[in-house]
Amino acid sequence: MVINYFKIKPLDITESELDEYGKCLGKPLGSEDKETILKHTDFRKVLAILKKLKLTSKE
């Protein structure tokens, strides 16, 4: 599967969802980490791609 990075829309994410991602990572995200993730669209694009890959891998 080919994913065009420039056509991916950044994932709209909330702080509570970031807490869930922190649990998946095995360590909690600090407030500075959460603030940075919410500000930068590049990281949110990566999360959108990961989410898309998870959905397609279950099929």
Order of alpha helices (4+ residues) and beta strands (2+ residues): alpha-alpha-alpha
